[in-house]
Amino acid sequence: MKRKWSFLKVTALFLTLLLVVTGCSSGGGKKTSSNEGGSGSSDGKKVELTMAAWGNPAEIKVYQKGLTEYEKQNPNVKIKLIPVPGDNYEQKLMTELSGGKAHDIFYVGAETMPKLVETGKIADLTEFLESSASHVKADEFADGLWGAARKDGKIYGVSVDNNPLLMYYNKKVLAEAGIDKSPQEYFDEGNWNWKTFEEMTGKLKAAGKRGFVADKWSAHLFSWVWSNGGDLYDDEANFILDENPKAQEAFEFLDKNIKSGNFTYTGSLPKGQGADAMFMSNQVGFVAAGRWLTPMFSENKSLEFDYIPWPTNTGNKMEPAAIAIAYMSVAKDSKNVEEAMKFMSYYTSAEGQKARLAGNGNAVPSVNGVDELITDDAIPEHAKYLIDAREIGVVEDKQVLIPGLEKELGDIMDLMYLGKQDAAKTMDAVSKKAKEMIEDYKK
């Protein structure tokens, strides 16, 4: 009986110890993430986020590189990229936000940012960016890149990168038109100017090609104005076209070359045919864009292209051109807002931008320390012009603050580009509309 009782006591003790050990290993205590100290939910569950962005197929591949790298480092996180057509991106984003069904993270265009801030539906990122959880700090970005994403000292969006505008030129098309001297040669000798550009596009037209594809997008207009030493706004954000002769000359230059056929307006192209497609099919000599066309152009092995800065009319080799910029914001009502902020900070950090932009990426770094991604790039030959353009370029920060002004002025410019209105009438209409809307906004 004693031996039996001893056996039962030992067995009970063994079972008790077994239950304790099993409980500890199977979650009886506090669970931890599989990457403790990093991202992911604290209970080890998978965090699923969605991210909305616009872009051509080659750009979407670039974005995905950033998501893939983050998921490798944070196995508890899964991010689904949702491509949205650029034509209705803003409308779709605003509708989803107002209905409480927005994606966790999303790209925001510079012209859309003021509207989003006013909705109160996007998260204030200021404190998070200064926390230890953030992969990047606000002071790692150039002050000139914030635009409308920083208001009253609060940050609502972080630049994913930036895209200074320059010209792409098609070497084959220029050669077929009998143009022996390249834009680079003209630039080197200090003669890459409006006169040269007009002559070149005229020769392309005479050869049955299209010279340059113009767009009503305000970034193009600002670039033509600034390349002539002009301005559309003063320091107090007043519209000054009617008192700025240099800006007026830019309108007249555009009108003249549209009428002559040297420039072709995107709005007059056949449906489904854009500047990028025409460039790749060797129909046009020049298109203006940031680096976003480079991945797609680089995939076309029969295409020979290079960059050249925007032509000037001031006697200087380079003048500021517009910098296109997109921001990444986080939905205030996201169910995983903290994890969304962590991913946002990684995606826009030096590490995140390097993961995306290395090897013919679609943009230029906006954060310190990774310019070699551009300067070391062999495609195209003069990739360094992207850095040069970024250093002197401008993120327009006055017109973008007036909701709806971009579209209204674009509709007026459309009439000039279509040949339905001359430069003089266009300038009068643009000035009247801009001043009215600015005054209403101030009130």
C-alpha positions as CSV (number, residue, x, y, z in Angstrom):
1,M,0.0,0.0,0.0
2,K,2.9,2.4,0.8
3,R,4.6,1.6,-2.5
4,K,1.2,2.3,-4.4
5,W,0.7,5.6,-2.6
6,S,4.2,6.8,-3.4
7,F,3.7,5.9,-7.0
8,L,0.4,7.9,-7.1
9,K,2.1,10.9,-5.6
10,V,5.0,10.8,-8.1
11,T,2.5,10.4,-11.0
12,A,0.5,13.4,-9.8
13,L,3.6,15.6,-9.4
14,F,4.7,14.6,-12.9
15,L,1.3,15.5,-14.4
16,T,1.3,18.9,-12.6
17,L,4.7,19.8,-14.0
18,L,3.7,18.6,-17.5
19,L,0.7,20.9,-17.4
20,V,2.7,23.9,-16.3
21,V,5.4,23.4,-19.0
22,T,2.7,22.8,-21.7
23,G,0.8,25.9,-20.7
24,C,3.9,28.1,-20.9
25,S,4.9,26.9,-24.4
26,S,1.4,26.9,-25.9
27,G,0.4,30.4,-24.9
28,G,-0.7,30.1,-21.3
29,G,1.2,33.3,-20.6
30,K,1.6,36.4,-22.7
31,K,2.2,35.7,-26.4
32,T,4.8,37.5,-28.4
33,S,5.3,38.3,-32.1
34,S,7.5,36.0,-34.0
35,N,9.6,39.0,-34.7
36,E,9.5,40.5,-31.2
37,G,10.8,44.1,-31.2
38,G,9.8,44.6,-34.8
39,S,6.4,45.0,-36.5
40,G,3.4,42.7,-36.4
41,S,0.7,42.2,-33.9
42,S,1.6,41.5,-30.3
43,D,-0.3,38.3,-30.2
44,G,1.4,36.7,-33.2
45,K,-1.5,37.0,-35.5
46,K,-1.1,38.1,-39.1
47,V,-1.7,41.8,-39.8
48,E,-3.2,42.4,-43.2
49,L,-3.0,45.9,-44.7
50,T,-4.1,47.3,-48.1
51,M,-2.3,50.0,-50.0
52,A,-3.8,52.0,-52.9
53,A,-1.6,53.6,-55.6
54,W,-1.7,54.7,-59.2
55,G,0.9,53.9,-61.9
56,N,1.6,52.1,-65.1
57,P,2.4,48.3,-64.9
58,A,6.2,48.9,-64.7
59,E,5.6,51.4,-61.8
60,I,3.4,48.9,-59.9
61,K,6.3,46.4,-60.0
62,V,8.5,49.1,-58.5
63,Y,6.1,49.7,-55.6
64,Q,5.8,46.0,-55.0
65,K,9.5,45.7,-54.4
66,G,9.1,47.9,-51.3
67,L,6.2,45.8,-50.0
68,T,8.0,42.5,-50.6
69,E,11.1,43.7,-48.7
70,Y,9.0,44.9,-45.7
71,E,7.1,41.5,-45.6
72,K,10.5,39.7,-45.5
73,Q,11.6,41.7,-42.5
74,N,8.1,41.5,-40.8
75,P,6.6,38.0,-41.5
76,N,3.6,38.8,-39.4
77,V,2.5,41.5,-41.9
78,K,0.9,41.0,-45.3
79,I,0.3,44.0,-47.5
80,K,-1.9,43.9,-50.6
81,L,-1.2,46.5,-53.3
82,I,-4.3,47.8,-55.0
83,P,-3.6,49.6,-58.3
84,V,-6.1,52.3,-59.2
85,P,-6.3,54.0,-62.6
86,G,-4.9,57.6,-62.3
87,D,-7.9,59.2,-64.1
88,N,-10.3,58.6,-61.3
89,Y,-7.9,58.0,-58.4
90,E,-8.7,61.1,-56.5
91,Q,-12.5,60.7,-56.8
92,K,-12.3,57.1,-55.7
93,L,-10.0,57.9,-52.8
94,M,-12.3,60.7,-51.5
95,T,-15.4,58.5,-51.9
96,E,-13.8,55.7,-49.9
97,L,-12.6,57.9,-47.2
98,S,-15.9,59.6,-46.7
99,G,-17.6,56.2,-46.6
100,G,-15.2,54.9,-44.0
101,K,-14.0,52.2,-46.4
102,A,-10.5,53.5,-47.3
103,H,-7.4,51.4,-47.7
104,D,-5.0,51.5,-44.7
105,I,-2.2,53.3,-46.7
106,F,-2.5,55.2,-49.9
107,Y,-0.6,57.4,-52.3
108,V,-1.8,61.0,-52.4
109,G,-1.1,63.5,-55.2
110,A,0.1,67.0,-54.3
111,E,-3.1,68.6,-55.6
112,T,-5.3,66.1,-53.6
113,M,-3.5,66.6,-50.2
114,P,-5.2,69.9,-49.2
115,K,-8.6,68.3,-49.7
116,L,-7.7,65.3,-47.7
117,V,-6.4,67.4,-44.8
118,E,-9.7,69.2,-44.7
119,T,-11.7,66.0,-44.4
120,G,-10.1,65.1,-41.2
121,K,-10.0,61.5,-42.4
122,I,-6.2,61.1,-42.6
123,A,-3.9,60.5,-39.6
124,D,-1.6,63.1,-38.1
125,L,1.8,61.6,-38.5
126,T,3.8,64.2,-36.6
127,E,4.3,62.4,-33.3
128,F,4.8,59.0,-34.8
129,L,7.6,60.2,-37.1
130,E,9.5,61.4,-34.0
131,S,9.0,58.1,-32.1
132,S,11.3,55.1,-31.9
133,A,8.9,53.0,-33.9
134,S,9.4,55.1,-37.0
135,H,12.0,54.0,-39.6
136,V,12.5,57.7,-40.7
137,K,12.4,61.1,-39.1
138,A,10.9,64.3,-40.6
139,D,14.2,66.1,-40.7
140,E,15.6,63.5,-43.1
141,F,13.5,65.1,-45.9
142,A,14.3,68.4,-47.7
143,D,12.0,71.2,-46.5
144,G,11.1,72.1,-50.0
145,L,9.4,68.8,-50.6
146,W,6.6,69.0,-48.0
147,G,4.2,71.2,-49.9
148,A,0.6,70.9,-48.6
149,A,1.4,67.7,-46.6
150,R,2.6,69.8,-43.7
151,K,0.1,72.3,-42.4
152,D,0.3,74.4,-39.2
153,G,3.2,72.3,-38.0
154,K,1.4,69.0,-38.5
155,I,2.4,66.3,-41.0
156,Y,-0.3,64.4,-42.9
157,G,1.7,62.8,-45.6
158,V,5.4,61.8,-46.3
159,S,7.0,62.0,-49.7
160,V,7.5,58.5,-51.1
161,D,10.1,60.0,-53.4
162,N,10.0,62.8,-56.0
163,N,10.1,63.3,-59.7
164,P,11.8,66.5,-61.2
165,L,10.6,67.1,-64.7
166,L,13.0,66.9,-67.6
167,M,12.8,66.0,-71.3
168,Y,13.2,62.5,-72.7
169,Y,14.5,62.4,-76.2
170,N,14.3,59.5,-78.7
171,K,17.7,59.2,-80.4
172,K,16.4,57.1,-83.3
173,V,13.6,59.5,-84.2
174,L,16.0,62.5,-84.1
175,A,18.4,60.6,-86.4
176,E,15.7,59.6,-88.9
177,A,14.6,63.3,-89.1
178,G,18.2,64.2,-90.2
179,I,19.1,66.0,-86.9
180,D,22.8,65.5,-86.6
181,K,23.5,67.5,-83.5
182,S,22.1,66.0,-80.3
183,P,20.4,67.9,-77.4
184,Q,23.3,67.0,-75.3
185,E,25.7,68.7,-77.6
186,Y,23.6,71.8,-77.6
187,F,23.5,71.7,-73.8
188,D,27.2,71.3,-73.5
189,E,27.8,74.4,-75.6
190,G,25.2,76.4,-73.7
191,N,22.6,76.5,-76.6
192,W,19.9,74.2,-75.3
193,N,17.2,76.9,-75.4
194,W,13.7,77.6,-76.7
195,K,15.0,78.6,-80.1
196,T,16.9,75.3,-80.5
197,F,13.9,73.3,-79.2
198,E,11.6,75.0,-81.7
199,E,13.9,74.4,-84.6
200,M,14.4,70.7,-83.6
201,T,10.6,70.0,-83.2
202,G,10.1,71.8,-86.5
203,K,12.5,69.4,-88.3
204,L,10.8,66.5,-86.7
205,K,7.4,67.7,-87.9
206,A,8.8,68.2,-91.4
207,A,10.0,64.6,-91.4
208,G,6.6,63.3,-90.6
209,K,7.2,62.8,-86.9
210,R,5.8,64.6,-83.9
211,G,8.1,67.0,-82.2
212,F,7.0,67.3,-78.6
213,V,3.8,66.1,-76.8
214,A,2.4,69.0,-74.7
215,D,0.1,68.4,-71.7
216,K,-2.3,70.8,-69.9
217,W,-1.0,69.6,-66.6
218,S,0.1,72.6,-64.6
219,A,3.6,71.1,-64.0
220,H,4.3,71.6,-67.7
221,L,3.0,75.1,-67.7
222,F,5.0,76.1,-64.6
223,S,8.2,74.6,-66.1
224,W,7.8,76.7,-69.3
225,V,7.2,79.8,-67.2
226,W,10.1,79.2,-64.9
227,S,12.4,78.3,-67.7
228,N,11.8,81.8,-69.0
229,G,12.5,83.4,-65.6
230,G,8.8,84.1,-65.1
231,D,6.3,83.5,-62.3
232,L,2.6,83.0,-61.9
233,Y,2.4,83.7,-58.2
234,D,4.2,86.1,-55.9
235,D,5.4,85.3,-52.4
236,E,2.0,86.1,-50.9
237,A,0.3,83.6,-53.3
238,N,-1.3,86.3,-55.5
239,F,-1.8,85.4,-59.1
240,I,0.5,87.8,-61.2
241,L,0.3,86.6,-64.8
242,D,-1.1,89.9,-66.0
243,E,1.9,91.8,-64.7
244,N,4.6,89.3,-65.5
245,P,5.8,89.6,-69.1
246,K,8.1,86.5,-68.8
247,A,5.2,84.3,-67.8
248,Q,3.1,85.8,-70.7
249,E,5.9,84.9,-73.2
250,A,5.6,81.2,-72.1
251,F,1.9,81.2,-73.0
252,E,2.7,82.8,-76.4
253,F,5.5,80.3,-77.0
254,L,3.2,77.3,-76.4
255,D,0.4,78.8,-78.5
256,K,2.7,79.4,-81.4
257,N,4.2,75.9,-81.4
258,I,0.8,74.2,-81.0
259,K,-0.5,76.2,-84.0
260,S,2.6,75.4,-86.1
261,G,2.3,71.7,-85.4
262,N,5.7,71.5,-83.7
263,F,3.9,70.5,-80.5
264,T,1.1,68.0,-80.3
265,Y,-1.4,68.2,-77.5
266,T,-2.2,65.0,-75.6
267,G,-5.9,65.9,-75.6
268,S,-6.0,65.8,-79.4
269,L,-4.4,62.3,-79.7
270,P,-6.5,59.3,-80.7
271,K,-8.2,57.5,-77.8
272,G,-5.8,55.1,-76.1
273,Q,-2.7,56.7,-77.6
274,G,-0.5,58.5,-75.1
275,A,2.9,60.2,-75.2
276,D,4.7,57.2,-73.7
277,A,3.3,54.8,-76.3
278,M,4.1,57.2,-79.2
279,F,7.7,57.6,-77.8
280,M,8.2,53.8,-77.7
281,S,6.8,53.3,-81.2
282,N,9.3,55.9,-82.5
283,Q,6.6,58.5,-83.5
284,V,7.7,61.4,-81.3
285,G,11.1,63.1,-80.6
286,F,10.5,64.6,-77.1
287,V,8.2,63.9,-74.1
288,A,8.4,65.6,-70.7
289,A,8.1,63.6,-67.5
290,G,9.9,62.5,-64.4
291,R,11.6,59.2,-63.9
292,W,8.4,57.3,-63.9
293,L,8.6,56.5,-67.6
294,T,12.2,55.0,-67.3
295,P,11.3,51.5,-66.1
296,M,8.9,51.0,-69.0
297,F,11.3,52.6,-71.6
298,S,14.2,50.5,-70.3
299,E,12.2,47.3,-70.9
300,N,12.0,48.2,-74.6
301,K,15.4,47.0,-75.8
302,S,15.0,48.6,-79.2
303,L,14.4,52.0,-77.7
304,E,17.3,54.5,-77.5
305,F,16.7,57.4,-75.3
306,D,18.3,59.8,-72.9
307,Y,17.5,62.7,-70.5
308,I,18.1,66.4,-71.1
309,P,17.1,69.3,-68.8
310,W,14.2,71.6,-69.8
311,P,15.2,74.1,-72.4
312,T,15.6,77.6,-71.2
313,N,15.1,81.1,-72.6
314,T,17.2,83.1,-70.1
315,G,20.8,82.5,-71.2
316,N,21.3,80.0,-68.3
317,K,22.0,76.4,-69.0
318,M,19.4,75.3,-66.5
319,E,16.4,76.9,-64.8
320,P,14.0,75.3,-62.3
321,A,11.4,72.9,-63.6
322,A,8.5,71.5,-61.6
323,I,9.0,68.6,-59.3
324,A,6.1,66.2,-59.2
325,I,5.6,64.6,-55.9
326,A,3.4,62.0,-54.3
327,Y,2.8,61.4,-50.6
328,M,1.9,58.4,-48.5
329,S,-0.8,58.9,-46.0
330,V,-2.6,56.7,-43.5
331,A,-6.3,56.4,-43.0
332,K,-7.3,57.7,-39.5
333,D,-9.9,55.0,-39.1
334,S,-7.6,52.1,-40.1
335,K,-8.1,49.1,-37.9
336,N,-4.3,48.7,-37.8
337,V,-3.3,52.3,-37.8
338,E,-0.1,51.8,-35.8
339,E,1.1,49.0,-38.2
340,A,0.1,51.1,-41.2
341,M,2.3,54.0,-39.8
342,K,5.2,51.6,-39.3
343,F,5.0,50.5,-42.9
344,M,4.6,54.0,-44.2
345,S,7.7,55.0,-42.4
346,Y,9.7,52.1,-43.8
347,Y,8.4,52.7,-47.4
348,T,9.5,56.3,-47.3
349,S,12.8,55.8,-45.4
350,A,16.2,55.5,-47.0
351,E,16.0,51.8,-46.7
352,G,12.6,51.6,-48.3
353,Q,13.4,54.0,-51.1
354,K,16.6,52.0,-51.8
355,A,14.6,48.8,-52.0
356,R,12.2,50.3,-54.5
357,L,14.4,52.7,-56.6
358,A,17.5,50.6,-57.2
359,G,17.9,49.3,-60.8
360,N,15.9,51.7,-63.0
361,G,13.4,52.7,-60.4
362,N,10.5,55.1,-61.2
363,A,11.5,58.1,-59.1
364,V,14.3,60.0,-57.4
365,P,15.0,59.7,-53.7
366,S,13.5,62.4,-51.4
367,V,15.4,61.3,-48.3
368,N,19.0,61.9,-47.5
369,G,21.8,59.4,-48.2
370,V,20.8,57.4,-51.3
371,D,21.5,59.6,-54.3
372,E,23.8,56.9,-55.6
373,L,20.7,55.1,-56.7
374,I,20.5,57.7,-59.5
375,T,24.1,58.7,-60.1
376,D,25.3,55.0,-60.4
377,D,22.5,54.2,-62.9
378,A,23.7,53.3,-66.4
379,I,20.3,53.7,-68.0
380,P,20.0,56.2,-69.5
381,E,23.4,57.7,-69.9
382,H,22.7,61.1,-68.3
383,A,20.8,59.9,-65.2
384,K,22.6,62.5,-63.1
385,Y,20.3,65.2,-64.7
386,L,17.6,63.9,-62.4
387,I,19.6,65.0,-59.4
388,D,20.5,68.3,-61.0
389,A,16.9,69.0,-61.7
390,R,15.9,68.0,-58.2
391,E,18.4,70.4,-56.6
392,I,17.0,73.5,-58.4
393,G,13.5,72.4,-59.1
394,V,10.3,73.5,-57.3
395,V,7.4,71.7,-55.7
396,E,4.6,74.1,-56.5
397,D,3.0,75.1,-53.2
398,K,0.6,78.0,-53.9
399,Q,-1.9,76.9,-56.6
400,V,-2.2,73.5,-55.1
401,L,-3.7,75.0,-51.9
402,I,-6.8,76.3,-53.7
403,P,-9.2,73.4,-54.0
404,G,-10.4,72.9,-57.6
405,L,-8.1,75.6,-59.1
406,E,-5.9,73.1,-60.9
407,K,-8.8,71.6,-62.8
408,E,-10.4,75.0,-63.6
409,L,-7.2,76.4,-65.1
410,G,-6.6,73.1,-66.9
411,D,-10.0,73.3,-68.6
412,I,-9.1,76.9,-69.8
413,M,-5.7,75.8,-71.0
414,D,-7.4,73.0,-72.9
415,L,-9.1,75.5,-75.2
416,M,-5.7,77.0,-76.2
417,Y,-4.1,73.6,-76.7
418,L,-7.0,72.5,-79.0
419,G,-6.7,75.7,-81.0
420,K,-10.0,77.1,-79.9
421,Q,-8.6,80.1,-78.1
422,D,-5.5,82.2,-78.6
423,A,-2.8,83.0,-75.9
424,A,-4.2,86.5,-75.2
425,K,-7.8,85.3,-74.4
426,T,-6.4,82.3,-72.5
427,M,-4.3,84.5,-70.3
428,D,-7.2,86.8,-69.6
429,A,-9.5,83.9,-68.7
430,V,-6.8,82.2,-66.6
431,S,-6.1,85.4,-64.6
432,K,-9.8,86.1,-64.0
433,K,-10.6,82.6,-62.8
434,A,-7.5,82.3,-60.6
435,K,-8.0,85.6,-58.9
436,E,-11.7,84.9,-58.3
437,M,-11.0,81.5,-56.7
438,I,-8.1,82.7,-54.6
439,E,-10.3,85.6,-53.3
440,D,-13.1,83.2,-52.5
441,Y,-10.7,80.8,-50.7
442,K,-9.3,83.7,-48.6
443,K,-12.8,84.7,-47.5
